[in-house]
Amino acid sequence: MDLSIFDEWESEVRGYVRSFPVVFDTAHGSFLVDQDGTEYIDFFSGASALNYGHNNPNFKPALIDYLEKGGIIHGLDMATTAKAEFIGAFTELVLKPRGLRYKLQFTGPTGANATEAAMKLARLATGRTNVVAFTHGYHGLSLGSLAATAAQHYRHAGSVPLTNVTFAPYDGYYGAGIDTLALLAKQLDDPSSGLDLPAAFIVECIQGEGGVNAASGEWLRGLADLARRYSIPLIVDDIQAGVGRSGDFFSFEDSGITPDLVVLSKSLSGYGLPMSLVLINPDLDVWSPGAHTGTFRGNNLAFVGATAALKTYWADGAFPAEIKRKGELVRSRLAAIAEQHPGELDVRGRGMFFGLASLGDPSFGAKVSQEAFHHGVIIETAGARDEVVKFLPALTIDDETLLRGLDIVEAAVAAALATV
């Protein structure tokens, strides 16, 4: 099988197949395998939808057993045993150990669905309309979430005015030493600034698509303080940075803040199955029954995978400690690569979420990604101009595979910089 059937019948909207033009057939752990049997080390992990790797053997038996017993697959928002078991595991293993008290809203099935619900609920609860998002932010591509997404590439495809969102500068947007929250604070304090009192702030603690920009704990605490001062609900979009990617289950844990709403998706189901979730401060849970629905908000097979993932990896502190250990290995290797090319590269991120950015070549990310693919590594780009190589290896990857993949990327970086 070649790619002709996709070229002939699939929409021009397809993207990743253009970067990785082979037909994939199977996958296991940190490897994708094409139809010819060629293995590729996966440093992309389904854009962080596969934090636990492909076809994780810790989850597969539970999923198969559930299918074989005739478990409910599609349940809308009806009560099911699979949902009850997930809620029990999530509250006992994630929320209570962190001292968090949230109501759970199952939206479905994508992260954009969760983002839409969170913004809609914040507006409903406050009676206000404007939302403040941040430069380089990405929150989804349905029209409501697209309005809070900064990239022109995506915004132009909306084809209608994208309203009721104001953009503020993210941490570090103007360079080191400039407090970007001072501007936002001044605008909120000034009744003639032109900034309507927001219904919400929406922020990624680590911006993925925007270039792997990690906000400092100080900046996040300052944002949370502004939110409290002006009674503005704070939404943390943890769709890509959550479920362990940052080194903790939530990307905001390190800063010590407690958001009013948290949106989760991607790796939440454990196995790559569609599932999204909004965590809601109980004081904001002003929905009336059926005010926000979705046909696939009850993906019970995803609940089964999610429960297995929580019980396997989040029952104690061993897994996050291992993520941070491997993350330090990645960071140190990327720092060493950057040192080989002084003044040309910048290392960003934390946990197991890193970016290697060119300081002068907008085509750097694409060059590295293409070169790495030719030598057996799947890795994607990020940033306003795709100038960043984005590292999202499975959190379960073994050291040998991780180091082998980093060796390939290091060679790809040298090759890319040699063509500038």
N, C-alpha and C positions, 0 to 999 in steps of 0.2 A: 504494500500500500504506500503510495506517495501522497503528496499534499494537494494533488489536483482536485480531489473531491471537496476539500475545504475552500480552495480558491474559486471553484465553480459555484458552490451552493451556500457558503457561509457569508454573512454580512461583512462589509469592509470594516466594521467596528472592531473586529478581532485584533488583539494587540500582542499578547505574549508569544503567540505562534510565530510572529514576525521576528522576534528576538531569538527564539529557540526553534528553528524550523526543522524539527524531526517529529515523527509520530511515536509518542510514548505508549507503552503497553502495560508495564507493571511498575510497582514501587515497593520498597521495603526500607524501613529506618530512614537513613539519610541519603538514599539513592533512588533516582528515577532511572528506569530501564526502557530503551526504545525498542521498536519492533525487531531490530536486528540483533538485540542482546547487548548493546553498548550501554554501560553504566555511566551515570553522571552523578557527581556529588551535588546534593541539593542545598545551596546556601540561600534559597529563596523561601522555601517552606510554605508555599501557597500564600505569599504575602503575610506570613505569620498566622495562617489558619491551621498550620500543622506543627505547632510547637513541640508536640510529642512524637514527631516523625510520621512516616507513612506506615499505615497498616500495623499500628502498635500492637504487639501480641498480648499485651496486658488488657486490651479492650476488646479485641476481636471475639473471644469466647462469649463474653456477656452479650454482645450484639447478635451473634449467631443463635445463642440460646433464646434470646427474646423473640427473634424471628421464627424459630422453630416451634415455640410454644403458642404462636399466634397472638403475640402481644399487640396491643393497639398501636398503630403507627400514626394515624392522623386523628387528633383529638380536639382540634380547635382549643378552647380554653376550659374544656371539661376536666373534672378531677380524674386522674388516673394514678395507678400505682407507680408508674415510671416517673411521673412528675413529682409525686409525693417523696419518692426516694431521692430525687435530685434536690428538692428543696431542703430535705433533712440533711443531706451531705453538705450542701452549700452553706447552710446556716451554721452547722456544727464545725466544719473544717475551714471555712473562709471568714464568715462574718463574726461569729462570737470570739474567736481567738484574737481578732483585731479590734474588739470593742465596738463593732459597727452594728447599727440597727437600721436596716432598710426594708421597705416593702419591695417585692419582686414583681415586675411586669414583664411578661413574655410577649415580645413582639416578634414578628417573623417575616422572612427568615434571615434577613441581612442586617449588617451593621447600620446601613442607611435607614432601615426601618426603625431601629432603636433610636438613632439620632433624631429622626423626625418626631418620634413620640416624646422624647425628652424635651425638645424645643417647644413642641405643642403644649405639653403639660406645664412648662414654666410660664408660658404666655397665659394659659388658662388660670393658673394659680395667682399670678400677679396682676392680671388685667392689663398688662403692658404688651407691646408688640416688638420693640427693637431688641435684637440680640447682638452682643459684642463678641466677635470672633477675632482671630489673630492672624497676622501676616504669615504666609506659608502654611496655613492650616489646611487640613483635608478632613472632611466629615461625611463624604458620600456624594452621590450624583443624582439622587432624586431632587426635585426642584427646591424643597425646603432645606435639605442638607447642602445642596449645591450652593445656595445663597451664602452659606457659611464657609464654603471652600474657596481658597484664595487663587488657585492657579488659573490663569487666563485660558489655558488649553481646554480645561473642563468647563469653565464659565461660558466660553463662546458657544459651546455645544448646547447650552440651555435654551438659546433662541428666544427667550423672553426676558423682560427685566427681572433681575434678582434683587428683591427688596427686603426691607425690615432687618437688615444686618449691617452693622458698622464694624470696620476692621481697625484694630489697634495694633501697635507694634509688639511683637513677641520679644521675649528675653534675648538680648544680644543683637537685635535687629539693626541697631545703629552702631554696633561695635562695642568692644569692651569698655566698661567704665561709665556707660550711659544708662541711667535708670529709666527704662521705657514705661514703667508704671507711673512715674511722676507726671507724664503727659496725661495718661488716662485719669489719674486722680484729680488733676487740675480741671479736666473737662467735666468730670462728674460734680465737682464743687462749684463750677461756674454756670449759673443759670442762663448765660448767653453763649455757651460754647457751641450750641447746635447739636449736642449729643443728647438725645432723649434718654431718660432714665431706663436702663435696659431691663428686659424681662429675664435675662440670663447672661452670664459669661459662659462661653463654651471654649474649652482648651484641651490640647493634647500635652501631657507632661513631657513626652518625647514625640516630636513631630516626625512621622515616617515619610510620607510622600513629599513633604516639604523640605527634606534634606537631612533627616536624622539630627534635628536640633533638640537638645535636651535642656529644658528649663532648670535653672538652679532651684534648690530648696528655698532659698531666700526670696526669689522672685515669686514662686508659687505661694509661699506664705503671705507675701504682700498682696497678691491677687485675692487670696481667700479673705484677708483682712478688709480689703475694699468691698468685697461681696457682702461681708457681714455688716459693714458700716452703712451701706446703702440698701440693705435688705434685697440683694440681687442673688438669686439662686446661681450656684456655681455648678456647671456641668463639666465633668471630666470625660472626655472621649478616650476610653481605654480599649478601643477595638483592636488596634494593632499593637499597642504597647503593653496590654494587659495579659493576664493568665501566664505570668512568669517571665515574659519577655524582658522586663526591666530588671530582673533579679529578685523581685518580690511578686506576689500575686497581682497586686495593683501597682501601677506606676507612680501613684501619689503617696505610697506608704513612706518612702524615704524622706519626704518633705514634712510629714506629720500633719498634713491637712486632712479635713473630712469634707469631701464634696457633698452637695445637696442631691445631685443626680450623677450616676455613673452609667455609661453605656458600654456593654460588652458584646462581643460576637466572636468571629474568627475561630480561635482555638478553644473556645468555651466547651464545645461538644466533644473535644478530645480526638475525634477520628476524622475531622474535616466535614462533618455533616452540618447542614444549615441550622443555625440557632442564634438568636440574639436575645438580649436581656437588658432591661433598664432597672437600676437600683434607685429607689426613691426615698428621700427623707419623708417619713410618715406625715409630717405636717404639710407636705406638698401633694399628697395623694388625694387630689380633689376630683379625680375622674368619676363620672357617673357610669353605671354599668353599661357596657357596650359603646362607650363614647369613642373608643379607639380599638379597632379590631384588626384582624388579618387572618386570612384563611389558613396559613401555615404557621400560626403562632404556637401550635401544639405538636411539634415534631418529637414524638415520644422516643423514637430510635436515637435521636440526638440526646435526649435526657439520659438514656441508658449509657451512652458513651461518656457523657459529661460526669455522671456519677462514678463510673469506673475510673476516670482520670483523677478526680478529686481524691478518691480513696487510695489510689495507687501512689500519687505523688505529693499530696498536700496534707497527709495525716501528721507529719512532723516537719522539722526544719531542715531535713537532709537535702531535699531537692533544691530549694532556693540557695542553699549554701553551695551546692554543686554548680548551679547556674552561674553564680558569682565567680567561682573559681575558674570555670571555663571562659567566662567573660573577661576576666583579667588576662587570661592567656591570649585571647583575641586582641584585646586592647594593646598589650605589650608588643605583639607581632606587628600590628598596624602602625604603632609608634615607631618601631624599628624600620618599617618600610618608608615611613614619612621622613625619617632621619637620613635615609639614603638619597632623598631628593629635597634638600633644604630649600624652604621658601616656596615650594610647589604644592604641598599637600597638607590637609588638615584632618585630624582624627576627631570624630564626634561620637557621642552616645554613652550608654552604660548598660549594665546587665549583659544580655546577649543581643544587643541592638546597637549596631555600630555603622558609621558611615565613614568612608574615606573620600574626601572632597578635593577636587582640583581648585586651586586658587586663581587659575588663569585660563583654563581650557574647558569651555562648555561641552565639548564632545568627549571629555575624559571618561565619563561613566559608560557611555555607549561603547567606546573603544575597549575598555577593560572587560565589560560584559561579553562582548563578541569574542575577544581573544580567549577569555576564560572558558567560554562555551566550546570553542574548538579544541580545548584541552581537557574537557570533561567536568567543568563546574558550571552549574546554573546559578547565576547571581544577577540581581536586578539593579536598576538605577533609581535615583531620587533627586530632588532638588528642583529649583525653578527652571533650570536649563539642562537637567539630567547630568549635572556635573559631579554628582555624588554616586559612589558605588555603595550599595546598601547591603549589609551583612545580616541575614536572618537565618542562620543555621538552626536546625532542630535543637531544642534545649536538651534533648537526650543523646546528642551525637557523641561518639566516643572520641577520645583524644587523638588517636591515630588518624581517623578520617578527617577530623577538624584540621589537624596540622598538614595533612596531605592537600586538602583543599586550599589552605592558606598559602602553601608553596606555589600552587598553580596560579592563584590570584597575584601573588608577588611577582611572578614572571610576567603575567599579563599587564600589570602596572608598568613594569619596566619597558615592555614592548609599546604600550600606549604612549608613554612619555617620550619615547624615542622617535615618535612620528610627529611630535608637535612642531 
